[in-house]
């Protein structure tokens, strides 16, 4: 099976909406190497997406520099409890859906 006439591989072609949806995965280093390469390739060729990426990168950097206070212990504990409860509820619902 051959690719497009320009030699580009279809799975490597991304539209802007897909890139913008996954830009935070790239910023947070949460995507695999292949996805990161495809996203970066698109950013190199698309000034609009590159600008959006740059703004989000700067915002993330600014927040990291300015928001360095720790949450109060009580808030951290309440968040841990709520996260555990959410995970348990989702696991229970998922298991019930399978049965």
Beta strands, then each sheet from edge to edge (+ up, - down):
end
